[in-house]
Structure formats: structure tokens, C-alpha cells
Amino acid sequence: MKKLTIMLSKRFLLFLFLILCMFIVSTGNKKTTVLANNQNNVKSVQAVHIVNKYNSLLEQTKPVEVKSLAEVVKIAPKKSVAFTGSMTAYGPDCKGCSGRTSCPPRQNLSNGNVYFKDQDYGTVRILASDASIPCGTIVKISNISITNSYIYGVVLDRGSAIQETKMDIMYESEKQALSFGRQYNVRYEIVRWGW
């Protein structure tokens, strides 16, 4: 009985010591802790500063929501921006089109190649935008009929009818472009400003 009492008192003291240590650690550095389950569904403690660091990185990558092209031009060179606009489509054989992009490398589009290989973003669609958005700008596009997710495009072309928050996406021919129509409430996120 005496051995049992000694063993229980040692465990109780160990338990109190652990509780006290956790209390000192949690209040001493003024940081809170989070309980998380690992793969075996066992609770473990993770430092919040890691979570806070991750959340602050996410916060830095969130685009600034803007409403006008003037705001895009002002903010996009420094930080990612997002805005809503409309989108139409065109082909290299459209009336007044030369079959080449107006921005370098002046890619030939007459062969049906509506994609561009970007060294950072891989294969992306070719876009025409307002002239105030520089050539080489990478745009993440969502809320369009050709995908349930998003696509990346690169600004390599201009057009007199492409102004403000409207963009044009390149199709293999003007006939195919007509099926795209005009789409509204398209979300544009500029992730790279120019080359």
C-alpha cells in the first residue's frame, strides 16, 4: 500500500510539474498555442508563430481588389491586383488583324497556335488588353465558360476595341471565337506586371 501511495504521489507531482511547465511556456512568451491532430489522431501542440508566419505570407499574396483600370495601373507594378471585367474572343484572321501579335516576340498566330510558352508560367493563352497594361503581363482568369477553374494568359496583343477592364482571348480562327461570345463578371488577377 505504501509503495502504491508513493508511486501515485510521484505521478501526481509529475502531472502537476507538466501542467506548470505548459502554463509557464504559454504565458511566458505571450504566444498562444494551437492543438492539432497528427496522422494517428493524437493531439499535439504546435507553435502559433508558425501558423501566423504562414498566414502573413498568404496575406501578402492576396491581390488588392480594384474597380478601374487607373487603379490597376497605379497598384499592379508593386502588388498583385484583381478586378472584374468582360471578355470577348478573336482569331488571327479577324478583320484588320495581321495574324501576328503586336507585342514582341510578334508570334505568328496564323498557324493556329493560340498559346505562348512563358518561362515562369509555362503554356498560357494569348490575350489582347488595353494598351496601358504592358506586354508580357501574366493574368489569372476565372469565371469564364471554357473552364470551371482558372487559366493563365499573357498580354501579347492590343486592339482598338479592347479598352479599360475588357480583354480578348485568342482563338484559332474568328469563326471559333464567335462561339465564345461576350462574357461578363470575368475575374482578372494580374500576377506579373510586364516582362
C-alpha positions as CSV (number, residue, x, y, z in Angstrom):
1,M,0.0,0.0,0.0
2,K,2.8,2.3,0.9
3,K,4.5,1.7,-2.5
4,L,1.3,2.4,-4.3
5,T,0.9,5.7,-2.5
6,I,4.4,6.7,-3.3
7,M,4.0,5.8,-6.9
8,L,0.7,7.7,-7.2
9,S,2.2,10.8,-5.5
10,K,5.2,10.7,-7.9
11,R,2.8,10.6,-10.9
12,F,0.7,13.3,-9.4
13,L,3.7,15.5,-8.9
14,L,4.9,14.8,-12.4
15,F,1.5,15.7,-13.7
16,L,1.5,19.0,-11.8
17,F,5.0,19.7,-13.0
18,L,4.0,19.2,-16.6
19,I,0.9,21.4,-16.2
20,L,3.0,24.1,-14.6
21,C,5.6,24.0,-17.4
22,M,2.9,24.3,-20.0
23,F,1.4,27.2,-18.2
24,I,4.8,29.0,-17.9
25,V,5.6,28.4,-21.5
26,S,2.2,29.6,-22.8
27,T,2.2,32.7,-20.7
28,G,5.9,33.5,-20.5
29,N,6.4,34.2,-24.3
30,K,3.0,35.9,-24.8
31,K,2.2,33.4,-27.6
32,T,-0.8,31.2,-27.8
33,T,-0.8,27.6,-28.9
34,V,-2.9,25.5,-31.1
35,L,-3.9,21.9,-30.8
36,A,-3.6,19.9,-34.0
37,N,-4.2,16.3,-34.7
38,N,-1.4,14.3,-36.4
39,Q,-1.9,11.3,-38.7
40,N,-2.7,9.0,-35.8
41,N,-5.3,11.4,-34.5
42,V,-3.2,12.2,-31.4
43,K,-3.3,15.8,-30.2
44,S,0.0,17.6,-30.3
45,V,0.9,21.2,-29.6
46,Q,2.2,23.4,-32.5
47,A,3.6,26.9,-32.1
48,V,1.2,29.6,-33.4
49,H,4.1,31.7,-34.7
50,I,4.5,29.2,-37.5
51,V,0.8,29.5,-38.3
52,N,1.0,33.3,-38.0
53,K,4.0,33.4,-40.3
54,Y,2.2,31.2,-42.9
55,N,-0.9,33.4,-42.6
56,S,1.1,36.6,-43.1
57,L,2.7,35.1,-46.2
58,L,-0.8,34.3,-47.5
59,E,-1.9,37.8,-46.7
60,Q,0.9,39.3,-48.7
61,T,0.0,37.2,-51.8
62,K,-3.7,38.2,-51.7
63,P,-4.4,40.6,-54.6
64,V,-5.7,44.1,-53.9
65,E,-9.3,44.4,-55.2
66,V,-9.7,47.3,-57.6
67,K,-12.5,48.7,-59.7
68,S,-10.9,50.7,-62.5
69,L,-8.0,50.4,-65.0
70,A,-6.5,53.5,-63.4
71,E,-6.2,51.7,-60.1
72,V,-4.8,48.7,-61.8
73,V,-2.0,50.8,-63.5
74,K,-1.2,52.5,-60.2
75,I,-1.0,49.4,-58.0
76,A,-0.1,46.4,-60.2
77,P,3.6,47.3,-60.7
78,K,4.0,47.0,-56.9
79,K,1.5,44.4,-55.9
80,S,-0.9,41.8,-57.3
81,V,-4.3,43.2,-58.2
82,A,-7.7,41.7,-59.1
83,F,-10.6,43.3,-60.9
84,T,-13.8,42.3,-62.7
85,G,-14.4,42.9,-66.4
86,S,-15.7,41.5,-69.6
87,M,-14.1,39.2,-72.1
88,T,-14.5,38.5,-75.8
89,A,-12.5,36.4,-78.2
90,Y,-10.9,36.9,-81.6
91,G,-8.9,35.0,-84.2
92,P,-5.8,35.8,-86.2
93,D,-8.0,36.1,-89.3
94,C,-10.2,38.8,-87.9
95,K,-10.9,41.9,-89.9
96,G,-7.9,44.2,-89.6
97,C,-5.7,41.6,-87.9
98,S,-2.2,40.8,-89.2
99,G,-2.0,37.2,-88.0
100,R,0.8,38.2,-85.6
101,T,0.8,39.6,-82.1
102,S,1.5,43.3,-81.8
103,C,3.9,42.7,-78.8
104,P,7.3,41.1,-79.1
105,P,8.1,38.4,-80.0
106,R,5.4,39.1,-82.6
107,Q,4.3,35.5,-82.6
108,N,2.7,34.2,-85.8
109,L,-0.8,33.1,-84.9
110,S,-1.9,32.1,-88.5
111,N,-0.7,28.6,-87.8
112,G,-3.4,28.1,-85.1
113,N,-1.0,28.4,-82.2
114,V,-3.0,30.3,-79.6
115,Y,-0.6,29.6,-76.7
116,F,2.6,31.1,-75.6
117,K,5.4,29.3,-73.6
118,D,6.3,31.6,-70.7
119,Q,9.5,30.7,-68.8
120,D,7.8,31.3,-65.4
121,Y,4.2,30.2,-66.0
122,G,4.5,27.6,-68.7
123,T,2.0,27.3,-71.5
124,V,-0.5,30.2,-71.3
125,R,-3.3,31.6,-73.6
126,I,-2.6,34.8,-75.6
127,L,-4.6,37.9,-74.6
128,A,-5.2,41.3,-76.0
129,S,-5.7,44.1,-73.5
130,D,-5.9,47.8,-73.1
131,A,-2.6,49.5,-74.1
132,S,-1.9,50.7,-70.5
133,I,-1.3,47.1,-69.4
134,P,2.2,46.3,-70.6
135,C,3.2,43.4,-72.9
136,G,4.2,40.3,-71.0
137,T,1.7,40.8,-68.2
138,I,0.5,37.5,-66.8
139,V,-3.2,37.4,-65.9
140,K,-5.0,34.7,-63.9
141,I,-8.5,34.5,-65.4
142,S,-11.5,32.8,-63.7
143,N,-15.3,32.8,-64.1
144,I,-15.3,32.1,-67.8
145,S,-17.2,29.4,-69.7
146,I,-14.2,27.5,-71.0
147,T,-13.1,26.2,-67.6
148,N,-14.5,25.5,-64.2
149,S,-11.3,26.7,-62.5
150,Y,-8.9,29.3,-63.9
151,I,-6.4,29.8,-66.7
152,Y,-3.4,31.9,-67.2
153,G,-2.9,34.3,-70.1
154,V,-0.2,36.6,-71.3
155,V,-0.8,40.0,-72.8
156,L,0.8,39.9,-76.2
157,D,-1.7,41.9,-78.3
158,R,-3.7,45.1,-78.5
159,G,-6.9,46.1,-80.2
160,S,-8.7,49.4,-80.7
161,A,-11.9,47.9,-79.1
162,I,-10.1,46.5,-76.1
163,Q,-10.2,49.2,-73.5
164,E,-10.5,49.5,-69.7
165,T,-11.3,46.2,-68.0
166,K,-12.2,44.3,-71.1
167,M,-9.8,41.6,-72.5
168,D,-9.8,39.5,-75.7
169,I,-8.7,35.8,-75.7
170,M,-7.1,34.4,-78.8
171,Y,-8.8,31.5,-80.7
172,E,-7.6,29.6,-83.7
173,S,-10.0,31.4,-86.0
174,E,-12.6,34.2,-86.0
175,K,-15.3,31.6,-86.6
176,Q,-14.3,29.7,-83.4
177,A,-14.1,33.0,-81.5
178,L,-17.7,33.8,-82.2
179,S,-18.8,30.8,-80.1
180,F,-17.2,32.4,-77.1
181,G,-19.4,35.4,-77.3
182,R,-19.1,38.2,-74.7
183,Q,-18.7,37.2,-71.1
184,Y,-19.3,39.4,-68.1
185,N,-18.1,39.3,-64.5
186,V,-14.8,37.7,-65.5
187,R,-12.3,37.9,-62.7
188,Y,-8.8,39.0,-63.7
189,E,-5.9,38.8,-61.3
190,I,-2.6,40.4,-62.5
191,V,0.2,38.2,-61.1
192,R,3.1,39.7,-63.1
193,W,3.3,43.2,-64.5
194,G,5.0,43.2,-67.8
195,W,8.2,41.3,-68.7
